[in-house]
Every structure is written in structure tokens, then in C-alpha cells.
């Protein structure tokens, strides 16, 4: 048994940790069979690859259709990574040899002492063809319960007061009419989901929603609501704060607007993160958050564990609004919760029933940033709709917004990408002060799929440094040089530096030498730190597409991996190009674009199916 586990570890299908995981299961249940132990290890590996569970039917389909000695196809839905890893395609596994083998394995699992039966506590849970680690099954079940409770218990409102407030907030334009309907709909719900691509008006709608909450409370003679603004990362929280500060509404008096929170917080900080026990929070069902409304941005980045704990900590009577783009990359950890909920809301089982969950979801489809028929907008639409030939044609033909550059096969200083790097980074490196440099640094970014390997972050950072050094813009004689951009990789609550924030190393005016400078909370000034203070960080001329979520740049150079990487998916490509406000250059082969558009990330989960069943049964 252990030999087989070692072979799977050597093949890359399992991790080193699984050796000890399987041994602990054997000690717990000495009678556990070979297949059960292997599937338990694969279920654990599936979670580390972004799946909530191991889909045994999908595993059976994939392994039965693969002849011996041939590799499994790199799809996002089986054992492979759910789109956010540096791992290549996965090796094969020959568990299934006959048409009845899946049924036999399910029968073995059902009888195993390692699998829960009749709500008994055990390491594994089997539901149909899905095998869960018990903890992740519990997270999923808790989410279903919380969503059910919120959708069957809408907010009771005074309709005449609501109509009066809506009339003051919305002026009657076509966009206002759509946003008025959406705002009124989620106002009546204790759970709201607002999903849409870049430039579709998500932040505008949230701003109107918050104004409506204040106006309604005042006219109804109710206390002003206690509002929390949250996001999964410090960077996303800062962007939410900045975006909402730019949105003003003349229909709401300054004294009411003054009651809005001045800044957003990370979910971890709001829930009461405990460094000594990261799996628990101070706020939970017994000690809920003190709030009436919680608005959460970038909800697509939230994994199943954190989402379950967030729902648990929000009081049942409070409103919870999730904001995000369901078509972007999912969370780094297990789950694609926003996508699962939205899919369940609009999965019309019999074509006639309006589900309760659908009343909670607003889909914004019209982009006010991009034209849907040209440039970035047309390319994003083709990618989203899975039209590979159209996406390739749009990239090859090009436009003022979209271009396709040849692949970067080696660190070639004459490649067109070198000129883009110079044009993109020269302005910030020649800035007069760190604040100007930080603002100019946001104009351009190198994005890629991988952290390591050819065309990964490390490769592109070195390439950019060489180009900039050749043109005397930087002097990277040591890791600490003026103009080096840095990306924070770990939260530091004491320093107020958070995972995903970018800063630059710059000379101080007082002659103390280099310091690290970051935007102040209102982005109108800077904060400086000594180099010794910095938490874990890396050079940031280039960054992964996943790390770029929640960010926007005027221009983007998206470097494709140069090989048929399992990470190269439709969601990855869509997320990458939609980081650009004005121009995006794809660096790679047309075949890579077509492969990406044709490969969807399908994370194994039972959440969507449970919600579909649940919210049709109530009608």
C-alpha cells in the first residue's frame, strides 16, 4: 500500500504529506481497503488543487477513456489544479478497469469505517459520486443552510417609503432604470449578489445601494444602519474604499454620507483573525459581527472555508451583499463559490419556475468601459462565450486596443516586448518622487500564468531588469535598488501592509537611503518603511494573473506560457485581458489562445446542485 502511495507521490499525483496522511488513516482504521486509502489521499489532494471534493464519476470517466501508458488530458475538472497552480498536467491513475468498477468503489467506500454513515464522525463523507474530507463537506453544508435561511426570509420594507427614496436617487436614464430595478430587488433581500465584468457598474450600483439604505432609514424613522465594507485582501479593500469615495450622490445629504464607513477592511481582520489559530475567528455564530449591512467586494476570490465563516459571523437579520465577477478566476483555495451560487440561481430546471435564489442575484452585462464589438470588449466577449476562432482572429487582426506579439522564446532584448517594458516602466523610474512613481507604476504591468519556469514571474522579472538596466533606468547590483517594485506576500497587521499590495524602493529626501514606499490609505500620500521591516515580498515588474485580480492598469502585456499549460484556461485569459483599461498585448502563439479558450476551469463541488434542488423545492 505504502509503495503505491510512494509511486503516486513520485508521479506528482500526491504530495509528500499524503504519505503521513495515509499512515494516520491506517492507524485509525486498520481494516480500510487499498482503494479507500488511495481515494482518501486523492480527496485531500483535490482540496489542495482547488476542488471542494473528489468527483469519483469524473475520475472514472477520465481514467477509463485513457489507454495504458498514455497521460491523462490536462482538464480543470478532474484531479488537476482548478486553475491557480504552477503544476503541469497530471499523470494517469489506473483505478478503473471495468464499467462496474465505479459502483464497486462506491460500495467499498460506503462500508469503510473511514466514511461517515448516519451522521457519525469520520474523516470522509460520501455523497453520491462525491467524496469529501469531512471538514469541507461541513463547510458546504453550512453554506447551503445559511443561503437557504437568507433567501426564504426577505426583509420587510415600507414600499411607499422605498419608492420615494428610489425616485430621489435615480433620475430616469436607461442606465438608471436598470440600476433602480436591481437596487430595489436586492434591497428587499437579506442576501444579494451583484456580478458583472469590468466597467459594468458594480461599484456604482453598490454606491446607490448604500445611499438607499441611508435615505430609507431616515425617511422611515429607523436608526441608521451599521455598515461594514469588506474584501478578501488588503489591496482589494483599499480599491473598494477608493472606488466608493469617488462616487458621490447629490440626493443624499452630507451628514448622511458622513455615516458611511471611511474605509474597507479585510475579511480576516473584520472576523478577528487569530495568528495562534488561523482556522478560527473571534466573530462567529455565538459572537456575530456588530452590523446591519455587510458589503463584500471581489467575492470570486473567497474560498469555501472563509465564505462559510463569513456567513456564520453575519447576524441572520443583517443584509449581506457579495460583489464580484463570476467569470474571473476562482479563489486560490478550495471552491468557486460565487460562480456556483450564480449558476444555481439561473439554472432553470423545468423552464417555468422562478427560484428564490434568482431574486437575490443581479447580473450586469453592459460594459461602460469597453465596446462589445471591438478591441478589448470584443476579445473578452469571444473568450467568455468560448469562441476560440473569433478570439484568435481578433488578436491576430489587432486594433488600437489589442495586439498579438510573437512568443518570447528566450531573453531576447530585441523582442517587441522589450520596447513595451521600456515604454511602460520608464515614466515611473524617472519620476521626481515616490508618490509620483507609485501612480505612474499603475500604468503598465507584465502578467503571466506561472510563478516559476519559462515565461513565469521569476523569468520575466529578470528579463525586465536586464532591459531596464541596459537602458540605465535601474542598477540592480543588489536586491535593494532604487525603483525596484515589490509585491507583499503576507499580511502584516501591525505595519498595515497586506498580501497583494505593491510598493517601490526609493531614496528618501532626508538622506537616510532607500526605503519602501506604499500608498497611504487615501492614496493621496505615501507611507515609508525601512527595508528590514518589510514582510515577505517579491519583485513586481511581473506578476501572476491571479495576483492581479482586483487591479487595473492602463496597459497590460500578457505573456502566455509558451507551452500547453494546464493553467492556461478561459478564466485565466479573461481575467488577464480584463485587467487592462486601454490596451492589452498578448505575447505567444495563436494556438495557445485557442487552447485557453477551449479549456474551462471546472471545480468539483456539490454546492450548485444542492442549491438548485433546494430553491426549486420551496416554490
C-alpha positions in Angstrom: 0.0 0.0 0.0 2.7 2.5 1.0 4.6 1.6 -2.1 1.7 2.6 -4.3 1.4 5.8 -2.4 5.1 6.5 -3.0 4.6 5.8 -6.7 1.8 8.3 -6.8 3.9 10.9 -4.9 6.7 10.3 -7.4 4.3 10.8 -10.3 3.1 14.1 -8.9 -0.5 13.0 -8.2 0.0 13.1 -4.5 2.2 15.3 -2.2 4.8 14.3 0.3 2.3 15.0 3.1 0.0 12.2 1.8 2.4 9.6 3.0 1.7 10.6 6.6 -2.0 11.2 5.9 -2.5 7.7 4.7 -0.5 6.2 7.6 -2.7 8.1 10.1 -5.8 6.8 8.3 -4.4 3.2 8.6 -3.8 3.6 12.3 -7.3 4.9 12.7 -8.9 2.1 10.6 -6.5 -0.9 10.1 -9.2 -2.6 8.0 -9.5 0.2 5.5 -9.1 -1.1 1.9 -6.5 -0.1 -0.6 -8.9 1.8 -2.9 -10.4 3.7 0.1 -7.0 4.8 1.2 -5.9 5.9 -2.3 -9.2 7.8 -2.8 -8.9 9.4 0.6 -5.4 10.7 -0.4 -6.8 11.9 -3.8 -9.7 13.7 -2.0 -7.1 15.6 0.2 -5.1 16.4 -2.9 -8.2 17.6 -4.7 -8.8 20.2 -2.0 -5.2 21.5 -2.3 -5.9 21.7 -6.1 -8.9 24.0 -5.5 -11.7 21.4 -5.5 -14.2 21.1 -2.6 -14.4 17.3 -3.1 -13.2 14.4 -5.3 -15.7 13.8 -8.1 -15.5 10.0 -8.5 -17.6 9.8 -11.6 -15.4 12.3 -13.4 -12.3 10.5 -12.2 -13.8 7.2 -13.5 -14.7 8.8 -16.9 -11.2 10.2 -17.3 -9.3 7.1 -16.3 -11.5 4.6 -18.3 -11.0 6.5 -21.5 -7.2 6.7 -21.2 -5.3 3.7 -22.7 -2.4 2.3 -20.6 0.9 4.3 -20.7 -0.7 7.5 -22.0 -1.1 10.7 -20.0 -4.4 12.0 -18.8 -5.6 15.1 -20.6 -5.0 18.3 -18.6 -8.5 19.3 -17.8 -9.6 21.6 -15.0 -12.3 19.4 -13.7 -10.7 16.2 -12.5 -7.7 15.8 -10.2 -5.9 18.7 -11.9 -5.5 22.1 -10.5 -8.6 24.3 -10.6 -6.7 26.9 -12.4 -4.4 28.6 -9.9 -1.2 26.5 -9.6 2.2 26.1 -11.2 1.6 22.4 -11.6 1.5 21.0 -15.2 -0.9 18.3 -16.3 -1.3 15.4 -14.1 -0.2 11.8 -14.6 -2.5 8.9 -15.1 -4.1 6.7 -12.5 -5.5 3.2 -13.3 -8.1 2.7 -10.6 -10.9 1.9 -13.0 -10.7 -1.0 -15.3 -14.3 -2.2 -15.9 -17.6 -0.5 -16.4 -18.7 -1.7 -12.9 -15.6 -0.5 -11.1 -17.1 2.8 -10.1 -20.1 1.1 -8.4 -17.7 -1.3 -6.7 -15.6 1.5 -5.3 -18.7 3.4 -4.1 -19.8 0.2 -2.4 -16.4 -0.2 -0.7 -16.4 3.4 0.4 -19.9 3.1 1.8 -18.8 0.2 4.1 -15.5 1.7 5.1 -15.0 2.8 8.8 -13.3 5.9 7.4 -16.5 7.1 5.8 -19.3 8.8 7.8 -22.6 6.9 8.0 -25.8 8.2 9.6 -24.1 11.4 10.7 -21.3 9.6 12.5 -18.0 11.5 12.8 -15.4 10.1 10.3 -12.6 11.6 8.2 -14.6 11.2 4.9 -18.1 11.8 3.7 -19.6 10.2 0.6 -22.5 11.9 -1.1 -23.5 10.2 -4.3 -20.4 10.2 -6.5 -18.6 12.9 -4.5 -16.0 12.1 -1.8 -15.3 14.9 0.8 -12.9 15.5 3.6 -15.3 15.9 6.5 -14.3 19.5 7.2 -15.1 20.6 3.6 -18.4 18.7 3.5 -19.3 20.6 6.6 -18.4 24.0 5.1 -20.5 23.2 2.1 -23.5 22.1 4.2 -23.2 25.2 6.4 -23.2 27.5 3.3 -26.3 25.8 1.9 -28.1 26.3 5.3 -27.1 29.9 5.5 -28.2 30.7 1.9 -31.5 28.9 2.5 -32.2 30.9 5.6 -31.4 34.2 4.0 -33.4 33.6 0.8 -36.6 32.4 2.5 -36.6 35.3 4.9 -36.6 38.6 2.9 -36.6 42.0 4.5 -40.0 43.6 5.3 -39.9 47.1 3.8 -42.3 50.0 3.6 -43.0 50.0 -0.1 -44.1 53.7 -0.2 -41.0 54.8 1.6 -38.8 52.7 -0.7 -40.4 54.1 -3.8 -39.9 57.7 -2.5 -36.2 57.0 -1.9 -35.7 55.4 -5.3 -37.3 58.4 -7.0 -34.7 60.7 -5.3 -31.7 58.5 -6.2 -32.5 57.6 -9.8 -33.0 60.2 -12.5 -34.7 58.2 -15.3 -31.9 57.4 -17.8 -31.7 53.9 -19.3 -28.8 53.0 -17.0 -30.6 54.4 -14.0 -33.7 52.4 -14.8 -31.7 49.2 -14.9 -29.8 50.1 -11.7 -33.1 51.2 -10.0 -34.7 47.8 -10.6 -31.5 46.0 -9.4 -31.1 48.2 -6.3 -34.7 47.7 -5.3 -34.5 44.0 -5.8 -31.5 43.3 -3.6 -32.8 45.9 -1.0 -35.6 43.6 -0.2 -33.3 40.6 0.3 -31.0 39.6 3.2 -28.6 38.1 0.6 -27.6 40.0 -2.5 -25.2 39.1 -5.2 -24.0 41.6 -7.8 -22.0 40.1 -10.6 -20.6 41.6 -13.8 -17.4 42.2 -15.7 -15.1 45.2 -15.6 -16.8 48.5 -16.3 -20.4 47.2 -15.9 -21.2 49.5 -13.0 -20.9 47.2 -9.9 -19.4 49.9 -7.8 -21.9 52.5 -9.0 -24.7 50.1 -8.0 -23.2 49.5 -4.6 -22.8 53.2 -4.0 -26.5 53.7 -4.9 -27.5 50.8 -2.6 -25.6 52.3 0.3 -27.3 55.7 -0.3 -30.6 54.0 -0.5 -30.0 52.3 2.9 -29.3 55.7 4.5 -32.2 57.5 2.8 -34.7 54.8 3.7 -33.7 54.7 7.3 -34.1 58.5 7.6 -37.5 58.6 5.9 -38.8 55.5 7.7 -37.6 56.9 11.1 -35.3 54.0 11.7 -31.8 54.1 13.1 -29.1 54.5 10.5 -27.7 51.0 9.6 -24.3 49.9 10.8 -22.4 49.1 7.6 -19.2 47.1 7.1 -17.2 47.2 3.8 -15.0 44.1 3.4 -12.8 42.4 0.8 -10.6 39.3 0.8 -7.3 41.1 0.5 -5.9 44.4 1.8 -5.4 45.6 -1.8 -9.0 44.8 -2.7 -10.2 46.5 0.4 -8.2 49.7 -0.5 -9.6 49.7 -4.0 -13.1 49.3 -2.7 -12.6 52.3 -0.4 -11.1 54.4 -3.2 -13.8 53.5 -5.7 -16.7 54.3 -3.3 -15.0 57.6 -2.3 -15.1 58.7 -5.9 -18.9 58.0 -6.1 -21.0 60.8 -4.7 -24.7 61.3 -4.7 -26.2 64.8 -4.5 -29.5 63.2 -3.4 -28.1 62.2 -0.1 -27.2 64.9 2.4 -23.6 65.3 3.6 -24.5 64.4 7.1 -26.0 61.1 6.0 -23.0 60.3 3.7 -20.7 61.0 6.7 -22.2 58.0 8.4 -20.8 55.6 5.8 -17.6 53.8 6.7 -14.5 55.6 5.7 -12.6 52.5 4.6 -13.0 48.8 3.9 -11.3 46.1 5.9 -10.1 42.6 5.1 -12.5 39.8 5.9 -9.9 38.2 8.2 -9.4 41.4 10.1 -13.2 42.0 10.5 -13.8 38.4 11.7 -11.0 38.7 14.2 -8.1 36.7 12.8 -6.1 34.7 15.4 -2.5 34.2 14.5 -2.2 31.4 17.1 -5.1 29.5 15.5 -5.7 30.7 11.9 -8.7 28.3 11.4 -10.9 30.1 13.9 -12.1 33.7 14.3 -13.3 35.8 17.2 -16.6 36.5 15.4 -18.8 33.5 14.7 -22.4 32.4 15.3 -22.2 32.9 19.1 -20.3 36.2 18.7 -21.6 37.8 15.5 -20.4 41.0 13.9 -22.0 44.2 15.1 -23.5 45.3 11.9 -26.8 45.6 9.9 -25.2 45.5 6.4 -22.1 43.8 5.1 -20.8 44.5 1.6 -18.0 42.3 0.3 -16.1 43.1 -2.9 -14.1 40.6 -5.0 -16.2 37.7 -3.8 -15.0 35.4 -6.6 -11.7 35.3 -4.6 -13.3 33.9 -1.5 -12.8 30.1 -0.8 -15.4 27.8 0.7 -13.9 27.8 4.2 -13.7 31.6 4.5 -17.1 32.1 2.9 -18.7 29.7 5.4 -17.1 31.5 8.3 -18.2 34.9 6.9 -21.9 33.8 6.6 -21.7 32.4 10.1 -20.5 35.7 11.6 -23.0 37.9 9.9 -26.2 38.2 12.0 -29.2 36.4 10.4 -31.2 39.6 10.4 -28.4 41.6 8.7 -28.1 42.2 4.9 -25.1 40.5 3.2 -24.2 41.7 -0.3 -21.5 39.9 -2.4 -19.9 41.8 -5.3 -17.7 40.3 -8.0 -17.2 38.9 -11.4 -18.3 35.2 -11.6 -16.4 34.7 -14.8 -13.0 35.5 -13.3 -10.5 33.1 -11.8 -11.8 31.4 -8.6 -10.2 31.5 -5.2 -6.7 30.2 -4.6 -8.1 27.8 -2.0 -10.9 25.3 -2.5 -14.2 26.3 -4.1 -15.7 28.6 -6.7 -18.5 29.9 -4.5 -19.7 33.0 -6.4 -19.8 31.1 -9.6 -21.7 28.1 -8.0 -24.3 30.4 -6.4 -24.9 32.4 -9.6 -25.1 29.2 -11.7 -27.6 27.7 -9.3 -29.7 30.9 -9.3 -30.3 30.8 -13.1 -30.3 27.0 -13.7 -33.9 26.7 -14.7 -34.7 23.1 -14.1 -38.1 22.9 -15.8 -38.1 26.2 -17.7 -41.0 27.7 -15.7 -40.1 28.2 -12.0 -38.6 31.4 -10.7 -36.3 30.3 -7.9 -36.0 32.3 -4.7 -32.3 32.4 -5.2 -32.6 34.2 -8.5 -34.3 37.1 -6.8 -31.1 37.7 -4.9 -28.8 37.9 -7.9 -28.1 40.9 -10.2 -26.3 40.3 -13.4 -24.7 43.4 -15.0 -23.9 42.7 -18.6 -23.4 46.1 -20.4 -19.9 47.4 -20.1 -19.5 51.2 -20.0 -15.7 50.8 -20.3 -15.3 48.6 -23.4 -17.2 48.5 -26.7 -18.7 45.0 -27.1 -17.9 44.9 -30.8 -14.3 45.9 -30.9 -11.0 45.9 -29.0 -10.7 44.5 -25.5 -14.5 44.3 -25.2 -14.9 42.1 -28.3 -12.0 39.9 -27.3 -13.3 39.5 -23.7 -16.8 38.6 -25.1 -15.3 36.0 -27.5 -13.3 34.4 -24.7 -16.2 34.4 -22.3 -18.5 32.7 -24.9 -15.9 30.1 -25.7 -15.4 31.2 -29.4 -11.8 30.2 -29.9 -11.6 31.0 -33.6 -13.1 34.5 -33.1 -10.7 35.3 -30.2 -7.7 34.2 -32.2 -8.8 36.3 -35.2 -9.4 39.4 -33.0 -5.9 39.0 -31.6 -4.3 38.4 -34.9 -6.0 41.2 -36.8 -5.4 43.6 -33.9 -6.7 47.0 -33.1 -5.8 50.1 -31.2 -6.6 48.2 -28.0 -5.5 44.6 -28.8 -2.3 43.2 -30.3 -0.6 39.8 -30.6 3.2 39.7 -30.3 5.3 36.7 -31.3 6.3 34.3 -28.5 9.3 35.2 -26.3 11.5 32.1 -26.8 14.5 33.4 -24.9 15.5 36.6 -23.1 15.8 38.5 -26.4 16.5 42.2 -25.9 15.2 43.0 -29.4 11.8 41.4 -28.9 8.9 43.8 -29.2 8.1 43.1 -25.5 11.3 44.8 -24.6 10.1 48.1 -26.1 6.8 47.7 -24.2 8.7 47.2 -21.0 10.7 50.4 -21.6 7.7 52.4 -22.6 5.7 51.1 -19.7 8.2 51.4 -16.9 10.4 54.4 -17.9 7.9 57.0 -16.6 7.8 55.7 -13.1 11.5 55.1 -12.9 12.1 58.7 -14.0 9.5 60.2 -11.6 10.5 63.0 -9.2 9.3 61.5 -6.0 7.9 58.2 -4.7 4.2 59.3 -4.8 4.5 60.2 -8.5 6.4 56.9 -9.1 3.6 54.8 -7.4 0.9 56.5 -9.5 2.9 56.0 -12.8 3.7 52.4 -11.9 0.0 51.6 -12.2 0.0 52.5 -15.9 1.6 49.2 -17.1 2.1 45.7 -15.9 3.6 42.4 -17.1 1.2 39.5 -16.4 1.7 35.7 -16.8 0.3 32.4 -15.8 3.1 30.8 -13.7 5.3 31.9 -10.9 8.2 29.7 -11.8 9.6 28.2 -15.0 9.9 29.7 -18.5 7.6 32.7 -19.0 6.9 32.7 -15.3 7.2 35.6 -12.8 10.8 34.9 -11.9 11.9 34.7 -15.6 10.0 37.9 -16.6 11.3 39.9 -13.6 14.9 39.0 -14.5 14.1 39.8 -18.2 12.6 43.2 -17.3 15.5 44.0 -15.0 18.0 43.3 -17.8 16.1 45.5 -20.3 15.9 48.4 -17.8 19.5 48.0 -16.8 20.7 48.1 -20.4 18.9 51.4 -20.8 20.4 52.8 -17.5 17.0 53.1 -15.7 17.9 50.8 -12.8 21.1 49.5 -11.3 20.3 46.0 -9.9 23.7 45.4 -8.4 22.0 44.1 -5.2 18.4 43.0 -4.4 17.9 46.5 -3.0 18.0 49.2 -5.6 16.1 52.4 -6.4 13.0 51.8 -8.5 12.6 48.1 -7.5 8.8 47.4 -7.3 7.8 45.0 -4.6 4.7 42.9 -4.1 3.8 42.0 -0.5 3.1 38.2 0.0 2.0 38.1 3.6 -0.3 40.2 5.8 1.3 42.4 8.5 -1.5 44.0 10.5 1.0 45.9 12.7 2.5 47.6 9.7 -0.8 47.8 7.8 0.8 46.0 4.8 -1.3 43.3 3.2 -0.9 40.5 0.8 -1.1 41.8 -2.8 -0.1 45.4 -2.1 2.6 46.9 -4.3 5.2 49.4 -3.4 8.6 50.7 -4.6 12.1 51.2 -3.2 13.1 54.9 -3.4 15.6 57.3 -2.0 14.4 59.3 1.0 14.7 63.1 1.0 16.5 63.2 4.3 19.4 61.2 3.0 18.7 58.0 5.0 19.0 55.9 1.9 16.5 53.5 0.4 13.1 52.9 1.9 10.0 51.1 0.7 7.1 53.4 -0.1 3.4 52.5 -0.4 0.3 54.5 -1.0 -1.4 55.9 2.1 -4.9 54.7 2.8 -6.4 57.6 0.8 -3.8 57.2 -1.9 -3.0 61.0 -1.6 0.3 60.4 0.1 2.8 57.7 0.9 3.9 55.5 3.8 7.5 54.5 4.2 9.2 51.5 5.8 12.7 50.5 6.4 13.8 47.6 4.3 14.3 45.5 7.4 10.6 46.0 8.2 9.2 44.5 5.0 7.2 41.3 5.4 7.7 38.5 2.8 7.7 40.1 -0.7 9.0 39.7 -4.3 10.0 41.9 -7.2 6.9 43.0 -9.1 7.7 44.1 -12.6 5.8 40.9 -13.5 3.0 39.2 -11.5 0.7 36.3 -12.0 -2.7 36.9 -13.4 -4.2 35.5 -10.2 -2.3 38.1 -8.1 -3.6 40.8 -10.4 -7.2 40.2 -9.6 -8.8 43.4 -8.2 -6.3 45.5 -10.0 -6.5 47.6 -13.2 -3.8 49.1 -15.4 -3.8 51.3 -18.4 -1.8 48.8 -20.5 -1.1 45.1 -20.0 1.4 42.7 -21.6 0.0 39.2 -21.1 2.8 36.6 -21.6 1.5 33.2 -22.4 3.4 30.2 -21.0 4.9 29.0 -24.3 3.5 25.5 -23.8 0.1 23.8 -23.4 0.0 24.6 -19.7 -2.9 23.1 -17.7 -3.2 26.6 -16.2 -4.0 28.2 -19.5 -7.8 28.4 -19.2 -10.6 30.5 -20.4 -11.0 32.1 -17.0 -7.3 32.9 -16.8 -7.2 34.6 -20.2 -10.4 36.5 -19.5 -9.1 37.7 -16.1 -5.8 38.7 -17.6 -7.0 40.8 -20.5 -9.7 42.5 -18.4 -7.1 44.0 -16.1 -6.3 46.4 -19.0 -8.3 49.7 -19.2 -6.9 50.8 -22.6 -4.5 48.3 -24.3 -3.6 44.7 -24.0 -0.8 42.9 -25.8 -0.8 39.1 -25.9 2.7 37.5 -26.2 2.5 34.0 -27.6 1.1 31.7 -30.3 -2.4 31.7 -31.7 -2.7 28.1 -30.7 -2.2 29.0 -27.1 -5.1 31.4 -27.2 -7.3 28.8 -28.8 -6.3 26.2 -26.2 -7.0 28.6 -23.4 -10.5 29.5 -24.7 -11.3 25.8 -25.1 -10.3 24.8 -21.6 -12.7 25.7 -18.8 -11.9 25.5 -15.1 -14.4 23.1 -13.5 -14.0 22.8 -9.8 -15.6 19.8 -8.2 -18.3 20.8 -5.7 -21.8 19.9 -4.7 -22.9 23.4 -3.8 -24.6 24.3 -7.0 -26.5 21.1 -7.3 -27.7 21.4 -3.7 -28.8 25.0 -4.2 -30.7 24.1 -7.4 -32.6 21.3 -5.6 -33.2 23.4 -2.5 -34.5 26.6 -4.2 -36.9 24.8 -6.5 -38.4 22.8 -3.7 -39.6 25.9 -1.9 -41.8 27.1 -4.8 
